[in-house]
């Protein structure tokens, strides 16, 4: 068995063990996307990991700025703090070149967090992205991982009789691309996360959890005017119903993700954990 085969085999076995454990207990552990704590993580990643575990989180989702150390070192650092890393965000540009890193990190899910500014305006942009997603998804599947896409609000801009999101979902193969649904951005786009569960079912495998302040209009443009963030449980989103739907569809992982807010990010992560735990 060569190194890649070992990594893939290990990842598959870990994933299967996790599914067995969650299937038996019904428990879905809460995680945090480390982008939430990016300023602190840039200065002291070990300290952030300790604080995250002390709050009670069991998993983290990684992002591009923490990939400045070898994958095996990053994985060990995360595990040494009592945390798992089932998912990582890898930027659209250059994603294919990061797959060996993702395998070494041991993630189950390789998530594309967004399309570049220059590639998310026209129908052809989204068709090109969907074709790339199928290609990457096939390669990632062969490596024992799963490929997924994380939404914002721009995918729901009207493109005639369709949207970019509909193109991404209809033009990709379900076994090659799953969806990490960001409940805030779905709501900000004027859609309902619960309706998305009804429509897309088990294509939704992961969730991002952040709340939305009241009194602001919905938008399909990604800019400062679309940012009305607040920790889960302090805004208008119906988390009780969303978490019940997530349980019904056996969502694999849920991550608190706070782009920015009115309180320090670590405090936001602490408030989010407390509020969500009361609903789980």
C-alpha positions as a Markdown table, in Angstrom:
| # | Residue | x | y | z |
|---|---|---|---|---|
| 1 | Unk | 0.0 | 0.0 | 0.0 |
| 2 | Unk | 1.5 | 3.3 | -1.0 |
| 3 | Unk | 1.1 | 6.6 | 0.9 |
| 4 | Unk | -1.9 | 7.9 | -1.0 |
| 5 | Unk | -3.7 | 4.5 | -0.6 |
| 6 | Unk | -3.0 | 4.5 | 3.1 |
| 7 | Unk | -4.3 | 8.1 | 3.5 |
| 8 | Unk | -7.5 | 7.3 | 1.6 |
| 9 | Unk | -8.0 | 4.0 | 3.4 |
| 10 | Unk | -7.5 | 5.7 | 6.8 |
| 11 | Unk | -10.0 | 8.5 | 5.9 |
| 12 | Unk | -12.6 | 6.1 | 4.8 |
| 13 | Unk | -12.3 | 4.0 | 7.9 |
| 14 | Unk | -12.5 | 7.1 | 10.1 |
| 15 | Unk | -15.5 | 8.3 | 8.3 |
| 16 | Unk | -17.3 | 5.0 | 8.6 |
| 17 | Unk | -16.5 | 4.8 | 12.3 |
| 18 | Unk | -17.9 | 8.3 | 12.8 |
| 19 | Unk | -21.1 | 7.4 | 10.9 |
| 20 | Unk | -21.6 | 4.3 | 13.0 |
| 21 | Unk | -21.1 | 6.3 | 16.2 |
| 22 | Unk | -23.5 | 9.1 | 15.2 |
| 23 | Unk | -26.0 | 6.6 | 13.9 |
| 24 | Unk | -26.1 | 4.8 | 17.2 |
| 25 | Unk | -26.3 | 7.9 | 19.4 |
| 26 | Unk | -28.2 | 10.3 | 17.2 |
| 27 | Unk | -25.7 | 12.9 | 18.2 |
| 28 | Unk | -24.4 | 15.5 | 15.8 |
| 29 | Unk | -21.4 | 17.2 | 17.4 |
| 30 | Unk | -21.1 | 21.0 | 16.9 |
| 31 | Unk | -18.1 | 22.3 | 15.0 |
| 32 | Unk | -16.8 | 25.8 | 14.2 |
| 33 | Unk | -15.3 | 27.0 | 11.0 |
| 34 | Unk | -11.9 | 28.4 | 11.9 |
| 35 | Unk | -12.5 | 31.4 | 9.6 |
| 36 | Unk | -14.7 | 32.7 | 12.4 |
| 37 | Unk | -11.6 | 33.1 | 14.5 |
| 38 | Unk | -9.2 | 34.0 | 11.7 |
| 39 | Unk | -7.5 | 37.0 | 13.4 |
| 40 | Unk | -6.7 | 35.0 | 16.5 |
| 41 | Unk | -5.8 | 31.9 | 14.6 |
| 42 | Unk | -3.2 | 33.9 | 12.5 |
| 43 | Unk | -1.4 | 34.8 | 15.7 |
| 44 | Unk | -1.9 | 31.7 | 17.9 |
| 45 | Unk | -3.6 | 28.7 | 16.3 |
| 46 | Unk | -2.9 | 26.3 | 19.2 |
| 47 | Unk | -4.5 | 28.8 | 21.6 |
| 48 | Unk | -7.6 | 29.1 | 19.4 |
| 49 | Unk | -7.9 | 25.3 | 19.2 |
| 50 | Unk | -7.7 | 25.1 | 23.0 |
| 51 | Unk | -10.3 | 27.8 | 23.5 |
| 52 | Unk | -12.6 | 26.1 | 20.9 |
| 53 | Unk | -12.4 | 22.8 | 22.7 |
| 54 | Unk | -12.9 | 24.4 | 26.1 |
| 55 | Unk | -16.1 | 26.0 | 24.9 |
| 56 | Unk | -17.3 | 22.5 | 24.0 |
| 57 | Unk | -16.9 | 22.2 | 20.2 |
| 58 | Unk | -15.8 | 18.8 | 19.0 |
| 59 | Unk | -14.9 | 19.6 | 15.4 |
| 60 | Unk | -13.4 | 22.3 | 13.3 |
| 61 | Unk | -13.6 | 23.1 | 9.6 |
| 62 | Unk | -10.4 | 24.5 | 8.2 |
| 63 | Unk | -9.8 | 27.2 | 5.6 |
| 64 | Unk | -7.1 | 28.5 | 3.4 |
| 65 | Unk | -5.1 | 30.6 | 5.9 |
| 66 | Unk | -4.2 | 27.7 | 8.1 |
| 67 | Unk | -2.7 | 25.7 | 5.3 |
| 68 | Unk | 0.7 | 27.3 | 5.9 |
| 69 | Unk | 2.0 | 24.2 | 7.7 |
| 70 | Unk | 2.3 | 20.6 | 6.5 |
| 71 | Unk | -1.1 | 18.8 | 6.5 |
| 72 | Unk | 0.1 | 16.1 | 8.8 |
| 73 | Unk | 1.3 | 18.7 | 11.3 |
| 74 | Unk | -2.0 | 20.6 | 11.1 |
| 75 | Unk | -4.0 | 17.4 | 11.6 |
| 76 | Unk | -1.9 | 16.4 | 14.6 |
| 77 | Unk | -2.2 | 19.9 | 16.1 |
| 78 | Unk | -6.0 | 19.7 | 15.8 |
| 79 | Unk | -6.2 | 16.2 | 17.1 |
| 80 | Unk | -3.9 | 16.9 | 20.0 |
| 81 | Unk | -6.4 | 19.5 | 21.2 |
| 82 | Unk | -9.2 | 16.9 | 21.2 |
| 83 | Unk | -10.8 | 18.0 | 18.0 |
| 84 | Unk | -11.6 | 16.4 | 14.7 |
| 85 | Unk | -11.3 | 17.9 | 11.2 |
| 86 | Unk | -13.9 | 16.3 | 9.0 |
| 87 | Unk | -14.2 | 19.2 | 6.5 |
| 88 | Unk | -12.0 | 21.9 | 4.9 |
| 89 | Unk | -12.5 | 24.8 | 2.6 |
| 90 | Unk | -10.3 | 25.0 | -0.5 |
| 91 | Unk | -10.5 | 27.9 | -2.8 |
| 92 | Unk | -11.8 | 27.5 | -6.4 |
| 93 | Unk | -8.7 | 28.7 | -8.0 |
| 94 | Unk | -6.1 | 26.0 | -7.6 |
| 95 | Unk | -8.4 | 23.6 | -5.8 |
| 96 | Unk | -7.3 | 20.5 | -7.8 |
| 97 | Unk | -3.7 | 21.1 | -6.7 |
| 98 | Unk | -4.8 | 20.9 | -3.0 |
| 99 | Unk | -6.3 | 17.5 | -3.0 |
| 100 | Unk | -3.2 | 15.6 | -1.8 |
| 101 | Unk | -3.1 | 18.1 | 1.1 |
| 102 | Unk | -6.7 | 17.5 | 1.9 |
| 103 | Unk | -6.1 | 13.7 | 1.9 |
| 104 | Unk | -3.2 | 14.1 | 4.2 |
| 105 | Unk | -5.2 | 16.4 | 6.5 |
| 106 | Unk | -7.7 | 13.6 | 6.7 |
| 107 | Unk | -10.9 | 15.5 | 5.8 |
| 108 | Unk | -14.0 | 13.7 | 4.5 |
| 109 | Unk | -15.3 | 16.8 | 2.8 |
| 110 | Unk | -13.4 | 19.1 | 0.4 |
| 111 | Unk | -15.6 | 22.2 | 0.1 |
| 112 | Unk | -15.3 | 25.0 | -2.4 |
| 113 | Unk | -16.4 | 28.1 | -0.4 |
| 114 | Unk | -17.3 | 30.4 | -3.3 |
| 115 | Unk | -16.8 | 31.2 | -6.9 |
| 116 | Unk | -14.3 | 34.0 | -7.8 |
| 117 | Unk | -15.7 | 37.4 | -8.5 |
| 118 | Unk | -14.9 | 37.1 | -12.2 |
| 119 | Unk | -16.7 | 33.8 | -12.6 |
| 120 | Unk | -20.1 | 34.2 | -11.0 |
| 121 | Unk | -22.1 | 36.6 | -13.2 |
| 122 | Unk | -23.4 | 34.9 | -16.3 |
| 123 | Unk | -25.1 | 31.6 | -17.1 |
| 124 | Unk | -21.9 | 30.4 | -18.8 |
| 125 | Unk | -20.0 | 31.2 | -15.6 |
| 126 | Unk | -22.1 | 28.9 | -13.6 |
| 127 | Unk | -22.2 | 26.2 | -16.3 |
| 128 | Unk | -18.4 | 26.3 | -16.4 |
| 129 | Unk | -18.2 | 26.0 | -12.6 |
| 130 | Unk | -20.6 | 23.1 | -12.6 |
| 131 | Unk | -18.5 | 21.2 | -15.2 |
| 132 | Unk | -15.4 | 21.9 | -13.1 |
| 133 | Unk | -17.3 | 20.6 | -10.0 |
| 134 | Unk | -18.2 | 17.3 | -11.7 |
| 135 | Unk | -14.5 | 16.9 | -12.8 |
| 136 | Unk | -13.2 | 17.6 | -9.3 |
| 137 | Unk | -15.9 | 15.6 | -7.6 |
| 138 | Unk | -15.0 | 12.5 | -9.6 |
| 139 | Unk | -11.3 | 12.8 | -8.7 |
| 140 | Unk | -12.1 | 13.5 | -5.1 |
| 141 | Unk | -14.4 | 10.6 | -4.9 |
| 142 | Unk | -11.7 | 8.3 | -6.3 |
| 143 | Unk | -9.5 | 9.5 | -3.4 |
| 144 | Unk | -12.0 | 8.5 | -0.8 |
| 145 | Unk | -13.4 | 12.0 | 0.0 |
| 146 | Unk | -16.5 | 14.0 | -1.0 |
| 147 | Unk | -16.7 | 17.3 | -2.9 |
| 148 | Unk | -19.1 | 20.0 | -1.8 |
| 149 | Unk | -20.0 | 23.6 | -2.5 |
| 150 | Unk | -20.8 | 26.3 | 0.1 |
| 151 | Unk | -23.4 | 28.9 | -0.9 |
| 152 | Unk | -23.6 | 32.6 | -0.4 |
| 153 | Unk | -26.4 | 34.8 | -1.8 |
| 154 | Unk | -25.1 | 35.7 | -5.2 |
| 155 | Unk | -26.0 | 32.3 | -6.6 |
| 156 | Unk | -29.7 | 33.3 | -6.3 |
| 157 | Unk | -29.5 | 36.3 | -8.6 |
| 158 | Unk | -32.1 | 36.2 | -11.4 |
| 159 | Unk | -30.5 | 35.0 | -14.6 |
| 160 | Unk | -33.7 | 35.0 | -16.7 |
| 161 | Unk | -35.7 | 31.9 | -16.0 |
| 162 | Unk | -33.1 | 30.4 | -13.7 |
| 163 | Unk | -30.4 | 31.2 | -11.1 |
| 164 | Unk | -26.8 | 30.3 | -10.8 |
| 165 | Unk | -27.6 | 28.0 | -7.9 |
| 166 | Unk | -30.1 | 26.0 | -9.9 |
| 167 | Unk | -27.5 | 25.6 | -12.6 |
| 168 | Unk | -25.0 | 24.3 | -10.1 |
| 169 | Unk | -27.4 | 21.8 | -8.6 |
| 170 | Unk | -29.0 | 20.6 | -11.8 |
| 171 | Unk | -25.8 | 20.3 | -13.9 |
| 172 | Unk | -23.8 | 18.4 | -11.3 |
| 173 | Unk | -24.1 | 14.8 | -10.4 |
| 174 | Unk | -25.4 | 14.2 | -6.9 |
| 175 | Unk | -22.7 | 11.6 | -6.1 |
| 176 | Unk | -20.0 | 14.0 | -7.3 |
| 177 | Unk | -21.1 | 17.2 | -5.5 |
| 178 | Unk | -23.0 | 17.7 | -2.3 |
| 179 | Unk | -24.0 | 21.0 | -0.7 |
| 180 | Unk | -22.9 | 22.7 | 2.5 |
| 181 | Unk | -25.9 | 25.0 | 3.2 |
| 182 | Unk | -25.2 | 28.3 | 4.8 |
| 183 | Unk | -28.5 | 29.1 | 6.5 |
| 184 | Unk | -27.7 | 32.8 | 6.9 |
| 185 | Unk | -26.9 | 33.3 | 3.2 |
| 186 | Unk | -29.9 | 31.3 | 2.1 |
| 187 | Unk | -32.1 | 33.5 | 4.3 |
| 188 | Unk | -30.4 | 36.7 | 3.1 |
| 189 | Unk | -31.0 | 35.7 | -0.5 |
| 190 | Unk | -34.7 | 35.5 | 0.3 |
| 191 | Unk | -35.0 | 31.8 | 0.4 |
| 192 | Unk | -36.0 | 29.4 | 3.3 |
| 193 | Unk | -33.6 | 26.8 | 4.6 |
| 194 | Unk | -36.5 | 24.5 | 5.4 |
| 195 | Unk | -37.7 | 24.6 | 1.8 |
| 196 | Unk | -34.2 | 23.8 | 0.7 |
| 197 | Unk | -34.3 | 20.6 | 2.9 |
| 198 | Unk | -37.6 | 19.6 | 1.2 |
| 199 | Unk | -36.2 | 20.3 | -2.3 |
| 200 | Unk | -32.6 | 18.9 | -2.1 |
| 201 | Unk | -32.8 | 16.4 | 0.8 |
| 202 | Unk | -29.7 | 14.4 | 1.3 |
| 203 | Unk | -27.6 | 16.5 | -1.1 |
| 204 | Unk | -27.3 | 18.8 | 1.9 |
| 205 | Unk | -24.6 | 17.1 | 4.0 |
| 206 | Unk | -23.2 | 20.0 | 6.0 |
| 207 | Unk | -24.6 | 23.2 | 7.5 |
| 208 | Unk | -23.2 | 26.6 | 8.3 |
| 209 | Unk | -24.9 | 28.2 | 11.3 |
| 210 | Unk | -25.1 | 32.0 | 11.7 |
| 211 | Unk | -28.1 | 34.1 | 12.4 |
| 212 | Unk | -29.6 | 37.2 | 10.8 |
| 213 | Unk | -30.6 | 40.5 | 12.5 |
| 214 | Unk | -34.2 | 41.7 | 11.9 |
| 215 | Unk | -35.3 | 44.6 | 9.8 |
| 216 | Unk | -33.1 | 44.4 | 6.8 |
| 217 | Unk | -34.0 | 43.6 | 3.2 |
| 218 | Unk | -33.0 | 40.4 | 1.4 |
| 219 | Unk | -30.5 | 40.7 | -1.4 |
| 220 | Unk | -28.7 | 38.6 | -4.0 |
| 221 | Unk | -25.6 | 40.7 | -4.2 |
| 222 | Unk | -22.6 | 39.8 | -2.1 |
| 223 | Unk | -21.4 | 43.1 | -0.5 |
| 224 | Unk | -21.4 | 45.0 | 2.9 |
| 225 | Unk | -25.1 | 45.7 | 2.5 |
| 226 | Unk | -25.8 | 42.0 | 2.8 |
| 227 | Unk | -24.0 | 41.5 | 6.1 |
| 228 | Unk | -26.4 | 41.5 | 9.1 |
| 229 | Unk | -24.7 | 38.8 | 11.1 |
| 230 | Unk | -25.4 | 37.8 | 14.7 |
| 231 | Unk | -24.7 | 34.5 | 16.6 |
| 232 | Unk | -27.2 | 31.7 | 16.3 |
| 233 | Unk | -30.1 | 32.1 | 18.7 |
| 234 | Unk | -29.9 | 35.9 | 18.8 |
| 235 | Unk | -31.5 | 36.7 | 15.4 |
| 236 | Unk | -34.6 | 35.8 | 13.3 |
| 237 | Unk | -33.7 | 32.3 | 11.9 |
| 238 | Unk | -35.8 | 29.4 | 13.1 |
| 239 | Unk | -33.1 | 27.2 | 14.4 |
| 240 | Unk | -35.3 | 24.7 | 16.2 |
| 241 | Unk | -37.0 | 23.8 | 12.9 |
| 242 | Unk | -33.8 | 23.8 | 11.0 |
| 243 | Unk | -32.0 | 21.5 | 13.5 |
| 244 | Unk | -35.0 | 19.2 | 13.5 |
| 245 | Unk | -34.8 | 19.0 | 9.7 |
| 246 | Unk | -31.1 | 18.4 | 9.9 |
| 247 | Unk | -31.6 | 15.5 | 12.3 |
| 248 | Unk | -34.3 | 14.0 | 10.0 |
| 249 | Unk | -31.9 | 14.1 | 7.0 |
| 250 | Unk | -29.0 | 12.9 | 9.1 |
| 251 | Unk | -26.8 | 15.9 | 8.3 |
| 252 | Unk | -23.2 | 14.8 | 8.8 |
| 253 | Unk | -21.6 | 18.0 | 10.2 |
| 254 | Unk | -22.7 | 21.4 | 11.5 |
| 255 | Unk | -20.4 | 24.3 | 11.8 |
| 256 | Unk | -20.9 | 27.7 | 13.5 |
| 257 | Unk | -19.5 | 30.3 | 11.1 |
| 258 | Unk | -19.5 | 34.0 | 11.9 |
| 259 | Unk | -17.9 | 36.3 | 9.3 |
| 260 | Unk | -17.9 | 39.2 | 11.7 |
| 261 | Unk | -20.2 | 40.8 | 14.2 |
| 262 | Unk | -20.8 | 43.2 | 17.0 |
| 263 | Unk | -19.1 | 41.2 | 19.7 |
| 264 | Unk | -15.6 | 39.6 | 19.8 |
| 265 | Unk | -15.5 | 36.5 | 17.6 |
| 266 | Unk | -14.5 | 34.1 | 20.4 |
| 267 | Unk | -17.4 | 35.4 | 22.5 |
| 268 | Unk | -19.7 | 34.9 | 19.4 |
| 269 | Unk | -18.6 | 31.3 | 19.2 |
| 270 | Unk | -19.3 | 30.8 | 22.9 |
| 271 | Unk | -22.8 | 32.3 | 22.6 |
| 272 | Unk | -23.5 | 30.3 | 19.5 |
| 273 | Unk | -22.5 | 27.0 | 21.2 |
| 274 | Unk | -24.6 | 27.7 | 24.3 |
| 275 | Unk | -27.7 | 28.6 | 22.3 |
| 276 | Unk | -27.5 | 25.7 | 19.9 |
| 277 | Unk | -26.7 | 23.2 | 22.6 |
| 278 | Unk | -30.0 | 24.1 | 24.2 |
| 279 | Unk | -31.8 | 23.1 | 21.0 |
| 280 | Unk | -29.9 | 19.8 | 20.2 |
